[in-house]
């Protein structure tokens, strides 16, 4: 399956994409699971927080003397966060993250941003996922280009969780997709016909077996079609804690398979809090609670593989420091990112804090960016996924040789 299809004919690639998007259901006994051996045992999950998350209330800089006044009524109170150190805290709804922070399995990166400096969601997400310095100058995703560095074995490593493949995973390397659905796979008669049709086509036959295998693993964890019906038949609303937990548990099981995918993307929307954002309660707080549920579910479902896992959760840009006239926040610049997993050298907030007072704000309204998100991603690719730094800088984050990966994020 290829994640970019340029022709309009019913090609093998399009048919293969359809196979890859089959909904979870009981494994058809007539098709043997045929995962290829993975070239890497480490796991990486990229969680895309669409809509621009307010990092100042997710990881509040309570030690900044300007925090309360600069936020103009939308700052967290002292009972709304748990201190992580003597300067930064974690929103109370990030309890799992805070717990992993204390055990050294999670960290936060503050005042981080991509190179993009405008405030369009569409353009900012393009930069976040393409790995470029400007929107729409690169047609594929940085994570797909990273998979390409594994050669032919890269085709078995990638998994997009959802009905579509995000730009981050689009490119020349084929990736799988999975999303829970109450409809299930086609019936046995259809699968038998497909099996016979593809038996002389190695690419399609292998992809069919892999697709059924992936969905069988997930289906077993969700409890079959009945379990997926309880989720509402699709798992589209990941702001719902129960849906998030069940979906992510299945993802953890898929990534735990000895010969299954190693790298996955998960998309979570709803972070565009222009109105009634809230502090300890409200849309932002609810989203943080669902995200935190996902963090905990990944740790639990990955089991022994957690120690070789890194999860990066990042958004396209942050929010304004001060609230607007509708008790929300508008599009900003820098935000925070989360890095967690058993392979993470956690227990710290990574920041070159610019400050919130006086003339420290970017364009007199936003948290100023001091860390490039590519520095974080490069550290994961090089120090965790063991990819060559020269190749990463040449093929993944092009022209970034002067942008050093942050040291100390990954356990030695």
ChimeraX attribute file (.defattr): number of C-alpha atoms within 10 A of each C-alpha:
attribute: neighborCount
match mode: 1-to-1
recipient: residues
	/A:1	25
	/A:2	18
	/A:3	25
	/A:4	19
	/A:5	15
	/A:6	7
	/A:7	9
	/A:8	7
	/A:9	9
	/A:10	8
	/A:11	11
	/A:12	14
	/A:13	19
	/A:14	19
	/A:15	12
	/A:16	21
	/A:17	24
	/A:18	14
	/A:19	22
	/A:20	25
	/A:21	23
	/A:22	23
	/A:23	27
	/A:24	29
	/A:25	28
	/A:26	18
	/A:27	21
	/A:28	18
	/A:29	10
	/A:30	11
	/A:31	18
	/A:32	14
	/A:33	20
	/A:34	17
	/A:35	20
	/A:36	16
	/A:37	14
	/A:38	18
	/A:39	15
	/A:40	15
	/A:41	17
	/A:42	19
	/A:43	25
	/A:44	24
	/A:45	25
	/A:46	20
	/A:47	20
	/A:48	22
	/A:49	23
	/A:50	20
	/A:51	23
	/A:52	28
	/A:53	30
	/A:54	28
	/A:55	24
	/A:56	28
	/A:57	28
	/A:58	25
	/A:59	27
	/A:60	26
	/A:61	26
	/A:62	23
	/A:63	14
	/A:64	16
	/A:65	13
	/A:66	14
	/A:67	21
	/A:68	18
	/A:69	14
	/A:70	19
	/A:71	19
	/A:72	13
	/A:73	14
	/A:74	24
	/A:75	23
	/A:76	24
	/A:77	13
	/A:78	10
	/A:79	10
	/A:80	18
	/A:81	23
	/A:82	18
	/A:83	20
	/A:84	20
	/A:85	14
	/A:86	9
	/A:87	13
	/A:88	21
	/A:89	26
	/A:90	24
	/A:91	24
	/A:92	21
	/A:93	24
	/A:94	23
	/A:95	19
	/A:96	20
	/A:97	26
	/A:98	25
	/A:99	15
	/A:100	20
	/A:101	24
	/A:102	15
	/A:103	13
	/A:104	19
	/A:105	25
	/A:106	27
	/A:107	25
	/A:108	27
	/A:109	22
	/A:110	27
	/A:111	25
	/A:112	31
	/A:113	28
	/A:114	27
	/A:115	20
	/A:116	22
	/A:117	16
	/A:118	12
	/A:119	17
	/A:120	15
	/A:121	16
	/A:122	13
	/A:123	15
	/A:124	27
	/A:125	25
	/A:126	26
	/A:127	25
	/A:128	27
	/A:129	23
	/A:130	29
	/A:131	26
	/A:132	25
	/A:133	19
	/A:134	17
	/A:135	19
	/A:136	14
	/A:137	12
	/A:138	16
	/A:139	15
	/A:140	23
	/A:141	24
	/A:142	28
	/A:143	26
	/A:144	27
	/A:145	23
	/A:146	21
	/A:147	25
	/A:148	19
	/A:149	17
	/A:150	16
	/A:151	11
	/A:152	12
	/A:153	16
	/A:154	23
	/A:155	22
	/A:156	25
	/A:157	27
	/A:158	25
	/A:159	27
	/A:160	28
	/A:161	23
	/A:162	19
	/A:163	17
	/A:164	14
	/A:165	21
	/A:166	21
	/A:167	21
	/A:168	24
	/A:169	29
	/A:170	24
	/A:171	22
	/A:172	18
	/A:173	26
	/A:174	25
	/A:175	27
	/A:176	27
	/A:177	26
	/A:178	25
	/A:179	22
	/A:180	33
	/A:181	24
	/A:182	20
	/A:183	15
	/A:184	18
	/A:185	22
	/A:186	13
	/A:187	10
	/A:188	13
	/A:189	9
	/A:190	10
	/A:191	17
	/A:192	16
	/A:193	11
	/A:194	16
	/A:195	19
	/A:196	11
	/A:197	12
	/A:198	16
	/A:199	13
	/A:200	10
	/A:201	13
	/A:202	10
	/A:203	14
	/A:204	22
	/A:205	20
	/A:206	19
	/A:207	25
	/A:208	26
	/A:209	21
	/A:210	24
	/A:211	27
	/A:212	28
	/A:213	25
	/A:214	31
	/A:215	28
	/A:216	22
	/A:217	23
	/A:218	29
	/A:219	26
	/A:220	17
	/A:221	19
	/A:222	22
	/A:223	15
	/A:224	19
	/A:225	22
	/A:226	12
	/A:227	18
	/A:228	24
	/A:229	17
	/A:230	15
	/A:231	22
	/A:232	14
	/A:233	19
	/A:234	20
	/A:235	26
	/A:236	20
	/A:237	15
	/A:238	22
	/A:239	22
	/A:240	17
	/A:241	19
	/A:242	17
	/A:243	24
	/A:244	23
	/A:245	23
	/A:246	26
	/A:247	29
	/A:248	27
	/A:249	23
	/A:250	26
	/A:251	30
	/A:252	26
	/A:253	22
	/A:254	27
	/A:255	29
	/A:256	21
	/A:257	16
	/A:258	14
	/A:259	19
	/A:260	24
	/A:261	30
	/A:262	25
	/A:263	26
	/A:264	25
	/A:265	24
	/A:266	20
	/A:267	18
	/A:268	20
	/A:269	17
	/A:270	17
	/A:271	21
	/A:272	22
	/A:273	21
	/A:274	17
	/A:275	15
	/A:276	18
	/A:277	21
	/A:278	20
	/A:279	19
	/A:280	20
	/A:281	12
	/A:282	12
	/A:283	19
	/A:284	23
	/A:285	20
	/A:286	18
	/A:287	22
	/A:288	22
	/A:289	21
	/A:290	21
	/A:291	26
	/A:292	21
	/A:293	25
	/A:294	26
	/A:295	24
	/A:296	19
	/A:297	21
	/A:298	26
	/A:299	23
	/A:300	16
	/A:301	22
	/A:302	23
	/A:303	12
	/A:304	12
	/A:305	22
	/A:306	22
	/A:307	17
	/A:308	18
	/A:309	25
	/A:310	25
	/A:311	26
	/A:312	19
	/A:313	21
	/A:314	25
	/A:315	29
	/A:316	29
	/A:317	32
	/A:318	30
	/A:319	29
	/A:320	25
	/A:321	30
	/A:322	21
	/A:323	21
	/A:324	16
	/A:325	11
	/A:326	11
	/A:327	16
	/A:328	20
	/A:329	25
	/A:330	22
	/A:331	23
	/A:332	25
	/A:333	30
	/A:334	34
	/A:335	30
	/A:336	29
	/A:337	24
	/A:338	19
	/A:339	26
	/A:340	28
	/A:341	28
	/A:342	22
	/A:343	27
	/A:344	25
	/A:345	20
	/A:346	24
	/A:347	20
	/A:348	18
	/A:349	20
	/A:350	19
	/A:351	16
	/A:352	13
	/A:353	17
	/A:354	17
	/A:355	17
	/A:356	24
	/A:357	14
	/A:358	9
	/A:359	11
	/A:360	15
	/A:361	19
	/A:362	18
	/A:363	11
	/A:364	14
	/A:365	19
	/A:366	21
	/A:367	28
	/A:368	23
	/A:369	26
	/A:370	15
	/A:371	22
	/A:372	19
	/A:373	25
	/A:374	23
	/A:375	18
	/A:376	20
	/A:377	19
	/A:378	23
	/A:379	21
	/A:380	24
	/A:381	19
	/A:382	17
	/A:383	21
	/A:384	21
	/A:385	21
	/A:386	12
	/A:387	18
	/A:388	13
	/A:389	18
	/A:390	12
	/A:391	14
	/A:392	21
	/A:393	17
	/A:394	13
	/A:395	16
	/A:396	25
	/A:397	24
	/A:398	15
	/A:399	13
	/A:400	19
	/A:401	13
	/A:402	7
	/A:403	13
	/A:404	15
	/A:405	22
	/A:406	19
	/A:407	10
	/A:408	13
	/A:409	23
	/A:410	21
	/A:411	15
	/A:412	9
